[in-house]
Amino acid sequence: MKHALSLILTVGLLAGCGGAPSGGDAPAENSLSWERPQGVSDRVASIEGLSGPEAVRYDPDQDVWFIANFGPGNGDARDADGFVTRVDAETGQVTDLRFIEGTADQPLHMPRGMHIIGDTLWVADVDGVHGFDRRTGDALTFHDFRAFEPGFLNDIAVGAGGGILYVTDTGRSSLFSVEAGVVTEILADSALGSPNGITWDDARSAFVLVPWTPGHAVRLWRPGDAAAQALGPTTPGRLDGVEAIDRRLLVASQTDSTLHLMDAGGFRSVIRVDGAPADIGVDTRRRRVAVPYIALDRVDIWQLPPE
């Protein structure tokens, strides 16, 4: 194990494995507002002892977080040292550091964005998308993208129907679909700005794609459309995870280490974080957002304001 596991707790979580306070009591939920920016001292908890955590996904049925870790290697994309951690969402305790490691034939190299369909946890990786049993961690399937020479497969989402996977490729500035095991590149356009995060937005009945390249707008795309449409003005880029919540969009920005809210009032900062935020996840039971930092080997958790 690369680091000793520890958990920094504040008010709102049960006592786990100890640790020093993370900078003060978390604010009471009724004191929170989208109009009051939060800072590091407002975080509910920090989960440490990870290894390059890039993405977080909440499983409401099991009430757990899954955390995708790049692993302790030297940066080689195909070093087979990536893994997925399982964390109890109620206590914040790591219940299995290496819950998923892949197989000898299809190891995890640098796991990234994740999504759950039924009992399958889908995980984006260097050469394709893995499917694992979300309860046991057993490997189920692998969709190979190597024929397309992927640049950087990054995040995964599904639409309202739920049967088709959509995967961003930041390196190719494109979007792939996986339907019935068939991989298709459905959008390839520099105007996408090297899409990083993707999520389905029920309010707009469309996918939201956020750009990594500076000078590009957040985009909306509906299945069947020939192109994605700009949503709002251009951005400074280096946007990573995105989640739809309360008819708003919560977007992680590595440009200014901030979570931004995109709503009718525009694009504004709501949570100032401690490092470069990657692919965020939302605990829908407690209205909390988990923020992974690759360089800090840590995931921080904040309480979101009431609806």
N, C-alpha and C positions, 0 to 999 in steps of 0.2 A: 504494500500500500504506500502511495507516494507521500501522503500526509496523514497525521493523526486526525481522526474525525472529531469535529467539535461543532457545537451549535450555539450561536449567540441568540439568546431569547430576551424578549421584552414582554410587556403585558399583552395578553391575547393568545398566547400559546401555552400549553402545558409544559411543566419542567421536563426537559429532556436530559441531555448528557452534560448539562452545566455550561459554564462559560461566563464571561463578563458581560454586563449590559452593553447593548449596541448603541448607546448614546442617548438614553432617556426613554421614558415611557411612551408607548405609541399613543397618538391622540385618540380620544373617544370617537367612535364612528360618527356620532351626531355633530361633532365639531369639524368634520371634514367637509370640504366644498371644492368643486372643480375650480372655483375662483381663488382658492388659497393654495398657492404652490407649496408642495412638501419638499423637504430636504432629507439629507442622510439621517438626521436625528429622529425623523418620523418613521423610519422603517420598523416593521414589526419583528423581523427576524433575519438572520443570515445563516445560510447553510454552507459550511466550509469543508475542507478535506476533499474537494473535487479535483478534476484534472482537465483543465481547458473546457469548462462547460459552455456550449454554444447555443443550446436550445432547451426550452422547458415546455412540457405538455401536461395538462391536468386531466386526470381520469376521474370524472364525477362518480362513476359507479363504484369504484374501489376506494375513492377518496385518497388518491395518491398523486404525487408528482412524478413524472419521468423526466430525467435530465440527461441530455446527450452530451458526452464528454469526448473531446478530441483525443485525450490520452496523454501519457507522459513522454511520448517520443520526441525526436529531434526535428519534427516538422515534415518528415517524409509523408506524403499523402497516402502512401500504400504500405504503412508499417504495421497494420493489423493490431493496433493497440487501443482502438477506440472502444467505448462501452457506454451503456445506458444505466443510470442509477435510479433506484426506486426509493421514494421518500414518503413517509406518512405525512399527509397534508395537515392533519389535526395537530400533531406534536412537532412537526418539522424534523423528526428523527430520520436519519438514513437507515432504512431497513435492509437494503442490499446494495452495496456500492457498485458491484459489477453484476447487476441483475441480468443484463444482456451483453454478450460479447461476440455474437455471431458464431459461425462454424469454421472448421478448418478450410472448407471449400469456399465459403463466402463470409470471411471475417468482417468485422466492423473496422474501418480505417479511421475516418473522421466523421462520425455521425453528426447530422445537422438537424434540420427541421423535421418535426414529427406530426402525425395525425392519427386519430383512432377511428376506425370503421368497424362496428360490431366488436368482435373480440380480437381484432388485429391492430397492432401498433405498427404503423408504417413509418420508416425511418429513411431519410435521404442520406446518401453516402457518396463517395468519390465516383464510383462507376455505375451507380444505379440506386434502386429503392428496395430496401429489405422489408419483409413482413414478418412480425413476431407475434406470438400469442401474448396478449397483454397481461394474462394472469400467471402464466408459467415462465414466460421469457423464451420459450422454445422457438427456434427458427421455423418458419412456415414456407416462405417463398422468397424469390429475389427476381426483380425485373432489371435486366441488363440494358444499360444505355450506351455501352461502349461503341456500338456501330455509329452513333451520332457524334462521337468524339466530344463528350461534354466538357464544358469549361469549368463550371463550379456549380453543381447541383446543390440547391440551397434550402428551399422551404417547400412545404406540401400543404395543400388545402383540398377540400371537396366542396361541391356545390350543394344546392338544395336537394337534389336527387340522391346524393350520397354514394353513387356507385363508381364514379370516375375520379381518379387522382389527378391533380394538377401540380406540376413541379416547376419551380423557377430555376433557370440556369443563369446565374449572374455573369459568368464568364462569356457566354454566347449572346447575352441580352435576348433571351428567348423564354418560351413557356412550352412545357411538354404536357401531354396527357397520357395516362395509362388506363386503358379500358379493355376489360376482358383479357388482360395480359399483353396487349399490344401497345407498344410505346410509339407515340407520334409527336413530332415537333409541330405545334399548331400555330405558334407565333414566333417570328424571328425578326426583330426590328430594333435598330439602335435607338429609336424614339422611346423605347421602354426604359432607357437609362440604366441598363444592367439590373433588372428587377431582383430584389433580395427577398423581402417578406411578401407573403400572399395570404389573404384570408377572404372568406365569403362574407359578404355584407347583406343580411336579409333586408335591411331598410332600403337598399338600392337595387336589390336583386341582381347583384353583380360581384365579381371578384375585384378586390382591391390589391394593386401591386405597388410597392414602394421602391423608389430608385436608389441605387448605390452611387451612381454617377452624378456629380454636381450639375446643377442647371437643368434638371428634369423634374417634371411634375409627378405627383402621385397619379396613378392611372386606374380607370375602371374598365373592366372587360367582361362582356357577357358571352357565354358559349355560343358559337356560331358567328359572332362578329368577326370581320376581317381585320379589325384594328382595335386597339385600346384607346379610350378617350381620356384626356387630361381632366383631373379633378383638382381645381384650384391652381394657384401660381406655381412657378418653378421653385425648387427647394435647394438647400445647400448640399444635398446628397448625403451619402453615408448613412442612409436610413436602413434599419435592419428589421426587427420584428414588428408586426402590426396585428392588432386585435380589434374586432368590432364589439362595442359595448354601448348600450343605451342610445342607439342611433348616432353614436359617435365613433371615431377611430382613435385608438391609442397607438402611438407610433414611437419606436425607440430610435433615437438619433445618436450616432457615434460622433457626429460633428461637435456637439456641445454637451455630451454625457447627460442627456435629458430625455424624459418621456414627454411627448407632445400630444395634445388633444386636438383633433381636427373635427370641427363641428360647424354649425351655421355662423359662429362667431369668428371663424378663421382657424389659424394654426398657431397654438400657443403652448408654452411650457407649463407642465403641471407637476412633474416630479423631477427633482435634480438628483441624479444618482452618483455613485462613487467611482465609476469607471466607464469604459466603453460598453454600452448595453447591446447585447446580441438579440437572439430570438426569444421574446417575452412570452409568458403564458398567463392565463387568467383562471384563478380558482373561482368558479361560478357559484359555489356554495357559500363562501365567505366574502366574496367580492374583494379578492386580493390579487395583486399582480406580482409575478415572480420575474426577476431580472437577472439573467446570467452574464458574467463577465469572464471571457476566455482568459485574459491575462492575469486575473486575480484568483482563479481557481475557486470561485464563490458564486452563490446565487443569493440575492437579497429579495425580501418580500415586503411589499407595502399594502396597506389597507386602501381600498378605493372609496371615494365618496359614495353616499347613498344615491340611488337613482333619482 
